[in-house]
Amino acid sequence: MQDLDTQIPTSGSRRVNTTFLGDKSPSAVTINAALTDHGRLDVSRTLQLITNPNVFAGGDVVALNETHTLIKAGAHVPVIVENILALLKASENGTTVANLKTYKKAMDGIVITNGVTRGVTYLDFFVLPILGWPIIIGNWFTAMVKSKSLLIGRAKKMMGQ
Ligand SMILES: Cc1cc2nc3c(=O)[nH]c(=O)nc-3n(C[C@H](O)[C@H](O)[C@H](O)COP(=O)(O)OP(=O)(O)OC[C@H]3O[C@@H](n4cnc5c(N)ncnc54)[C@H](O)[C@@H]3O)c2cc1C
């Protein structure tokens, strides 16, 4: 490796930061207890914390055995929303929910940009590797879907801007 003036590490991940919960939140103890050795939150297939079913988690913070991508985070959201609404409704009616919605692993996929006209896209529609090979697509497709725009327009639309 050459001598460097500055090195900015951009790989790896850090433990989920729960310090902002302090010790005043009644859920802090159970949330901290859900942290795995790798510092992510242990959740069931209903995306409730193993240590506290009143707390849901989705996105990169969960310790599910899957890659952490926006595709996965987006697939966690409807499960969490549906389950919270079902629990609230049951609570209002004084009943219990027999079956909460469970999360089914979403497709693997990542789009890595490299400048405006280059990049590489990895898609695995089959989820399980034994059912097929992932598709890897190069510059043209990647530039069309992401490199040119970095999905900024889409992100703005999602946030109502
Ligand atoms: C270079 C790169 C390329 C990627 N490309 C793809 C791709 O092509 N396809 C794909 O599906 N995924 C991709 N990913 C992964 C994707 O970005 C993540 O999986 C996704 O953003 C996870 O969403 P999240 O909401 O869980 O977490 P984040 O998007 O990390 O959101 C967490 C937010 O919480 C905020 N936050 C943290 N602590 C606090 C606090 N105490 N109080 C308030 N706010 C707080 C953070 O600032 C952040 O805004 C890529 C990731 C990287 C780094």
The ligand as a MOL file (V3000), in Angstrom:
LIG
                    3D

  0  0  0     0  0            999 V3000
M  V30 BEGIN CTAB
M  V30 COUNTS 53 58 0 0 0
M  V30 BEGIN ATOM
M  V30 1 C -22.7200 2.8450 -1.0730 0
M  V30 2 C -23.9940 2.0910 -0.7910 0
M  V30 3 C -24.7480 1.6280 -1.8630 0
M  V30 4 C -25.9300 0.9570 -1.6290 0
M  V30 5 N -26.6800 0.5320 -2.6880 0
M  V30 6 C -27.8220 -0.1480 -2.4810 0
M  V30 7 C -28.6120 -0.6140 -3.5790 0
M  V30 8 O -28.2840 -0.4250 -4.7480 0
M  V30 9 N -29.7280 -1.2830 -3.3360 0
M  V30 10 C -30.1440 -1.5020 -2.0500 0
M  V30 11 O -31.2090 -2.1020 -1.9010 0
M  V30 12 N -29.4340 -1.0870 -0.9660 0
M  V30 13 C -28.2750 -0.4090 -1.1670 0
M  V30 14 N -27.5210 0.0050 -0.0820 0
M  V30 15 C -27.9550 -0.3120 1.2690 0
M  V30 16 C -29.0360 0.6620 1.7490 0
M  V30 17 O -28.5520 1.9830 1.6500 0
M  V30 18 C -29.3880 0.3580 3.2020 0
M  V30 19 O -29.6720 -1.0130 3.3420 0
M  V30 20 C -30.6070 1.1620 3.6160 0
M  V30 21 O -30.3230 2.5340 3.5060 0
M  V30 22 C -31.0260 0.8280 5.0540 0
M  V30 23 O -32.0640 1.6780 5.4230 0
M  V30 24 P -32.3080 1.9920 6.9560 0
M  V30 25 O -33.4850 2.9080 6.9830 0
M  V30 26 O -32.3580 0.7320 7.7260 0
M  V30 27 O -31.0050 2.7320 7.4650 0
M  V30 28 P -30.3600 4.1780 6.9660 0
M  V30 29 O -30.7350 4.3960 5.5540 0
M  V30 30 O -28.9790 4.0590 7.4010 0
M  V30 31 O -31.1960 5.1670 7.8430 0
M  V30 32 C -30.9860 5.3220 9.2270 0
M  V30 33 C -31.1530 6.8000 9.5320 0
M  V30 34 O -31.2380 6.9640 10.9470 0
M  V30 35 C -30.4850 8.1100 11.2720 0
M  V30 36 N -30.1300 8.0000 12.6940 0
M  V30 37 C -29.1910 7.2070 13.2530 0
M  V30 38 N -29.1740 7.3910 14.5800 0
M  V30 39 C -30.1280 8.3000 14.8760 0
M  V30 40 C -30.5950 8.9140 16.0730 0
M  V30 41 N -30.0840 8.6080 17.2770 0
M  V30 42 N -31.5940 9.8210 15.9810 0
M  V30 43 C -32.1240 10.1420 14.7950 0
M  V30 44 N -31.7200 9.6110 13.6160 0
M  V30 45 C -30.7400 8.6940 13.6580 0
M  V30 46 C -29.3140 8.0920 10.3350 0
M  V30 47 O -28.7320 9.3760 10.2020 0
M  V30 48 C -29.9920 7.6500 9.0320 0
M  V30 49 O -30.5100 8.7330 8.2890 0
M  V30 50 C -26.3470 0.7060 -0.3000 0
M  V30 51 C -25.5670 1.1740 0.7740 0
M  V30 52 C -24.4120 1.8560 0.5330 0
M  V30 53 C -23.6150 2.3550 1.7240 0
M  V30 END ATOM
M  V30 BEGIN BOND
M  V30 1 1 1 2
M  V30 2 1 2 3
M  V30 3 2 2 52
M  V30 4 2 3 4
M  V30 5 1 4 5
M  V30 6 1 4 50
M  V30 7 2 5 6
M  V30 8 1 6 7
M  V30 9 1 6 13
M  V30 10 2 7 8
M  V30 11 1 7 9
M  V30 12 1 9 10
M  V30 13 2 10 11
M  V30 14 1 10 12
M  V30 15 2 12 13
M  V30 16 1 13 14
M  V30 17 1 14 15
M  V30 18 1 14 50
M  V30 19 1 15 16
M  V30 20 1 16 17
M  V30 21 1 16 18
M  V30 22 1 18 19
M  V30 23 1 18 20
M  V30 24 1 20 21
M  V30 25 1 20 22
M  V30 26 1 22 23
M  V30 27 1 23 24
M  V30 28 2 24 25
M  V30 29 1 24 26
M  V30 30 1 24 27
M  V30 31 1 27 28
M  V30 32 2 28 29
M  V30 33 1 28 30
M  V30 34 1 28 31
M  V30 35 1 31 32
M  V30 36 1 32 33
M  V30 37 1 33 34
M  V30 38 1 33 48
M  V30 39 1 34 35
M  V30 40 1 35 36
M  V30 41 1 35 46
M  V30 42 1 36 37
M  V30 43 1 36 45
M  V30 44 2 37 38
M  V30 45 1 38 39
M  V30 46 1 39 40
M  V30 47 2 39 45
M  V30 48 1 40 41
M  V30 49 2 40 42
M  V30 50 1 42 43
M  V30 51 2 43 44
M  V30 52 1 44 45
M  V30 53 1 46 47
M  V30 54 1 46 48
M  V30 55 1 48 49
M  V30 56 2 50 51
M  V30 57 1 51 52
M  V30 58 1 52 53
M  V30 END BOND
M  V30 END CTAB
M  END
